[in-house]
Amino acid sequence: MKGFYPIVIRILRNGGFEFLRNGKGDHEVWSKGKIKVSIPYNLDKKPTANDILKKAGLSGRV
C-alpha cells in the first residue's frame, strides 16, 4: 500500500463507508447504502483518488 490509498480509505471511513469485499485483482469494494466504490491498493495518482471521492459523494480533495 502506497500513495493515496491510505488517505482515501481514511476519508471514506470518516464519511461512513465500510469495507464490503475484495474486488478483482488488487481492488477493494467499499459501500455506504447503495453507493459502492472500488479502490485499488496501488492508488498513486491524485486525479484518480479525487474521482473516487467524487463518485462516493464526498467533497473532500486529496
Phi, psi and omega in degrees: 000128180208179174068230187266357181306306182296328180292313181296319179298317179298317179295319179297316179299315179296335179273003177096006179280151178231150176296128180261306182191169171282141178261194179288143177063237184253041182243156171238150177248126178244149183218158173212105185065236181269355182273127177232136177230147179252129182237124177280147177296327183264044181286100185239006180244127182299316179299323178294317178299316179293325177295321178296315180295323178294317178297327179284350180083018179257132185275353182297143177248147179275000000 
